[in-house]
Amino acid sequence: MNGKDAIYYPSKEVSASAYVSDLSEYRRMYDESIQDPEKFWGEIAKQFHWETPPGNFFSYNFDVNKGPVFIRWLEGATTNICYNLLDRNIRLGHGDRIAFYWEGNDPDDYSRLTYRKLLEEVCRFSNVLKSLGIAKGDRVAIYMPMILETVIAMLACSRIGAVHSIVFAGFSSDSLGERMHDCRARVLLTADFVYRGEKLLRLKELCDEALQKCENFGHKVDNCIVVKHLPRLSASSNCTNGSDAKQPQQLNVPWNDERDVWWHDMMEDASTSCYPVWVGAEDPLFMLYTSGSTGKPKGVLHTTGGYLLYAATTFKYVFDYHPNDVYWCTADIGWITGHTYVVYGPLANGATSVIFEGTPFYPQNDRFWAVVDKYKVNQFYTAPTAIRALMKFGEEPVKKHDLTTLRVLGSVGEPINPEAWMWYYRLVGGQRCSIVDTFWQTETGGHVLTPLPGCTPMKPGSATFPFFGVKPELLDEEGKRIEGPGEGYLVFSMPWPGMMRTLFDNHKRFEDTYFTKFPGFYATGDGARRDKDGFLWVTGRVDDMLNVSGHLMSTAEVESVLTEHQDVAEAAVVSRPHPVKGQCLYCFITPNAGATFDDKLVQQLKTKVRGKIGPFAMPDVIHHAPALPKTRSGKIMRRILRKIAVNDREVGDTSTLADESVVQQLFKTRPENLNL
């Protein structure tokens, strides 16, 4: 069967060893998780260390009409997530197990780290942070590449009760400065330089710009701790290095002696012992910024106890991880996928993982498959964007490597198109691997819709069924439940342990963004449909958000940057399908009177967005719009702009527009040769 609703069943090989091996077992466990969450999650909680046990296990309110929204799990319990990830595993006899294989940008640059050595390094850096006055509740900003020091920094924060706020090291200095100001970071952690493929990124220079911008906003960061990454130091005894990678010569690092300190200097005399700070289950663990529909990023706040349970449980069941497996998630730690499924989830299960610094295309376009072959990876988790980009190179780069150790293939970041799913399933997985097409968000903390290997039938492009404890609903515009097959707003009617608790320092925005449209439900901002077999298909954003290569950003955020240009009177941004990125940015620009719309302006605008937000946000198309389609009240009709972006002249009803002739004018001025 190759149709849209073709069903592929897990192989006998995968089902034989799976934790959940058939649908009836899944349904039994799922029903218990919904009907008796305290019993279901309470059994899982027994696997972990609680310095004091919970008093009130589970309480919440999703209805803004009944009072403030709140979500609480394991109230009264105290624990430390770092202790559970490291000390507990060492006490279980896993101290000499490899926690991480680190694979550098260059194939000749690699290392490994055991659980015991990871704990020592975490304790040392915990003591470094304490020596700088960092204490429970303080925020620590992290802007670092995919190196082992990034994991050490995260866990050191959690060991002393500090709250880490990681910013993906592809964001601009403006974005980093804004985020440090918003969370009032005490310390910034970064590296001097990093290579991504052949491109050198000067991280410390970007951080200096961001620190100055943060100070201009009104907040001064006390210290900047810098990892000397290039040329790489090998003095740390945690590593077994391969031959030296090619390193650039004479790289000068900008320095402020009053603020900046080298990581290796601070670590040199730090003790390898640091007693964990016991924190409440509902105390903050980390905050991670995600784009907001108003343009101002939102500091999504996750707490300790529930997140630990959910990260650990989703990792175990969704990837069907067993002892001695080798797992690899290609996501950057700067995104929520990296938090939950590179660091917290795997370590909570005593897993051995690969951390990868490079790109899929360097030094050759078979790098992913070479790494799978090298480490004999069993579970592989990546983004549809990467899969689509690799498909264009054909089968040869995949077939030249032994991928027979693979058992589970994962997809994350956006809905995967059926063509990419089939390529992944047939070529990479050899038709024997289960594909877990996971839907979740920064806000959800972990997978909420996903197949389970060994038990869930798969339909290419469908996220299938909810994970344990998750109760999805489809609602129409009026908030009425859609029963059976149908399409509507994807919402959830009860919380699971790993979901966010609030937005940092702005609970009202938390309520307004997620709970006011449909009181009593958490609204994801995504649409979904349920087919005749009960499978769920996420159809994409229903608000003013864009998902480009798995990076979520708001139209307002991009429009705000575009209109800062002196020659731009107005801007409107929509998404357009893209064969690799999934979506790309299509921008309509109305110049100021007397200003010229030309190639120079187009390039300036692209550079401005890249500089203000990051390279991933750079528009693919900038369309000259002498005017924009607006209602009589002045609202821009983005529905019509999306039609123009794809040259679909069936635009529907235009009677509410103040000037209907604008639509045809925009079709006439579409840029030519849009080969996306």
C-alpha positions, 0 to 999 in steps of 0.5 A: 500500500502506497496511498496517503493512508497506507499503514506500516506495521512494526517489524517482528524484530522491533516488537520482540524486544519493545517495552510496549509490544502491542496496541492493547498494552498501549491502550491499557497503560494509556487509560491508566495514565488518564484515569489515575495519573497519580498511580501511573506517574507515582510508580515511575517516580519510585525509580528516582531519588526524592529527598522528601516525598510529595505531599500533593501529587497533582493539581491544576486549573486550565480554565481562566474563568475559574481563577489563575491557571496553574499546574503542579506535580509532586508538590512538597517533594524535594530532589535534585535532577543532577543527582538523579542523572549522575550520582544515582546512575553511579550508585547503580553501578554505571560509573564506567559506562559511556555517557557521551561520545563526542563527535567534532566538526572534523571527523578526526576530532572526537572524545568520550565521557563516562558517567563518573568523569561527567559527575566530577566535571559537573561538580568542578564547574558547580564550584566555579559558579558558586565561587562567582556568587551564583546561587539557587534561583539565579539565571545563567545564560549559555551561548555555546556550541555542541561540546561536552562543556555545554552539558557540564554547564547545564548540569552544574546549574541544576546541581546548585539550583541555578536556572539555565537559559540557553540561547541557540548559538545561531541567534544574533547578538541582538537576540542574545542581548534581549534574552539575557536582559529579560531573564536578568542573567548573572553570568554568560557562558560561551566559547571562543570560536567554533566551526560549523562545516567550513564556516568559522563562527566567532562566538565571543565577539558576538557575545561581547556585542550582546553583553553591551546591548544587554547593558544598554537595555539596563542590565549588566551581566557580571561575568562571561566564562569562555571555553577555549575551543579552538585550538582545542584543549586536550588537558581535561582528563575526561577525554580520549582524543583522536588526532588533532583537527585542522585548526585556524592560526592566530585567532584573536579573542576579544577580552575584558579583564574585569568581566571575562574568565577562561573556563580552564583557568577557573576549573584548574583548582576547583574541587571534584566534590559538590553536594547537591542543593535539594530543590522543590519539585516545582522549583524552576529548572530552566527557561528557554525562549521561544518566539511570540506572536507579538514579536517579543520572545517568551521565556518558557519556564520548566520546573524540576520534578515533573520534567524529570519524570516526563523526560525520562519516560518519553525517552525510554518508551518513544525510543525504546531505549535498552541498556547498552544501546547507543542513541543519537539525537542530532538536535542542537542543545540550544533547542528544547529537543536538545534539552530533553532528548540530548541531555535530560532524558538520556541521562535519566535512563543511564543511556549512552549517547552521541553528541555531534558538533558538525553538519550533515554535509561536512566533510562529505554529505554522508556524515550522518551515516558515517557517524551511525556506522562508527558508533553502531547507533541504535536510535537516530533522531533528526529533523525532516529538514535534514532528511529532505536536504539529504534526499537530493544526494540519492542513495549512494551516500547512505548505502556505503555505510552499515546501518543495520544496527538501527532499530528506531528512527525519529523525526522532530521539529515539524510534520514530516512529508510522506515522501521524506518519511518513505525515503527514511523508512525504506533507505535508512531503516531498511523497512525494518525500523519503526519511525517515531514521528514526534509532535511536541513543543518547547512548551510541552517539554516532551513528546505529546503525540507519537508512535511507540516502536513495536506497537504503533502502526505507522502512517507516513506523516501522521503523529498517530496517538497521544503519549501517556498522560496526554489527552488531545482534543480537536475543537472548532472555531466556537470551541465545540469538540469535534468527535470522530474524523474531522479537523480543528484546533489541537488542544489538550484538556489536562496537563502532563508532568513535563509541561511548562508552568508559566512564562518567566515574569509574565504569568498573564501572557502565559494565560493569554497566549495558551488558555484564553481562546479556549478556556479549560484547554491548553491551545497549542497554536496548531491545527490537526485532523483525525482520520477514520482510524483515529490517527492524528495528523498535525496540519501546522500553525493556525496563528501568526507563526512560521516554522522554518527548518524546525525553527519557530518564529513569529511574523510580528518578529520578522516584520518588526525588523523589516520596518526598522529600515528607513525606506520601509513603510510597511511589511507583511510576512507569510510562509511559503512551502519550501522543498527542503526547509518545509516553509520559507519566509515570503515578505511583502514590502511597501516602500516609503514615498520616494524610496526605491525598491531595488536589489540593493534594498532587498539585500539590505533587508535580508542582511538586516533580518539575518543580523537581528534574528539569525541566519535561519530567519533570512527571507527567501523572497521579498516582494514589492507591494505598493499596497497590502490587502487590508480590511476596512478596519485596517487588518492585513489579510494574510490569508490572501497574501499566502495565496499570492505567495504560491500564485494561487489565484483562487483567493476566495471572498475579497468583499471585506477588503478596502481596495480589492484591486490590490490583490491583482496588483500584487499578483502582477508584481510577483517576483519571477523565477521563484525556484524554491 
